[in-house]
Amino acid sequence: MSGLKVCFALLSLATFAGCVAYAGPDPYEDRHRAWWAEHHREEMYERERAYHDHRGWCEDHDGDDSCQGWYHR
């Protein structure tokens, strides 16, 4: 019976140690978060550039229907 208690204690300790080691920071999640931030930055830059290009185009084509939006007031 004592051998069973020792075995159970060792298995419990090994399980706990494994869970603690696994619960550390996830490198995949960190890489994904960094990739998403960069992707979002690039997308926002492209939108800003397209917005300014369209504003410039609207200055030359004042009567165009696409230039009547809320962002051209």
Beta strands, then each sheet from edge to edge (+ up, - down):
end
